[in-house]
Amino acid sequence: MSAQGNAEGIVIAIDGPSGSGKSSTARGVATERGLRYLDTGAMYRAVTWWMLHHEVDVDDAAAVAAAASRPVVTMGTDPTAPTVRVDGVDVAREIRSREVTASVSAVSAVPRVRERLVALQRAVIAEARRGAPGIVVEGRDITTVVAPDAPVKLYLTASAEARAQRRSREVRTTDIAATQADLARRDLLDSSRAASPLTRTEDSLELETSGLTLDEVVAIVVKLVDEAAAREGSAAL
């Protein structure tokens, strides 16, 4: 993915912790510029859901690794209606459960899981670049592992309070303190794991979103996308 010809779409890589605004921003940018959209975190949640559904001990890394090749994860990349299926079953609602949220960091830390899903993610990216203007990909290792040569690389962040409030609204809870504690726990696990830890690359633009509206953040990223598309000679947006 290092060289981009005129017929190839652009790749926008967005990393950041939970609650930083990655998903909303990525979908907004993709919708604004007619790009595809991939939520890689949903893929890890889908595998986690499958492990729990099939009674695999998610705290047993060897057991998770042994089963990692079994779930068939299929992602829909329409930013206005993204989908996630496991073995043909729509699990978009199920993967947002508290049980999955509590277990996804453990499952995503298993190298075999990451190897398999990174390969799938790169395949989705390659397809989007061939058949569409490009794709916005968000997660925790997009700029470092999945698409390190992306012409636009962003690291979104926000204050702990803002992230907790956003996530609380998403999961419809009023216990913001508990949500903040859970986010801190996930931050520690995601940034300290041996396989593809959450980190910001030196060439990624860090964007602090606490004091910005979603529209303002999307506008900033859209401008960067347009500039990169013109610079790289990507497919017209």
Buried (B, 14 or more C-beta within 10 A) or exposed (E): BEEBEEEBBBBBBBBBBBBBBBBBBBBBBBBBBBBBBBBBBBBBBBBBBBBBBEEBEBEBBEBBBEBBEEBEBBBBBEBEEBEBBBEEBEBBEBBBBEEBBBBBBBBBBBBBBBBBBBEBBBEBBBBBBEEBBBBBBBBBBBBBBBBBEBBBBBBBBBBBEBBBBBBBEBEEEEEBEEBBEBBBEBBEBBEEBEBBBBBBEEEBBEBBBBEBEEEEBBBBBBEBBBEBBEEBEBBEB
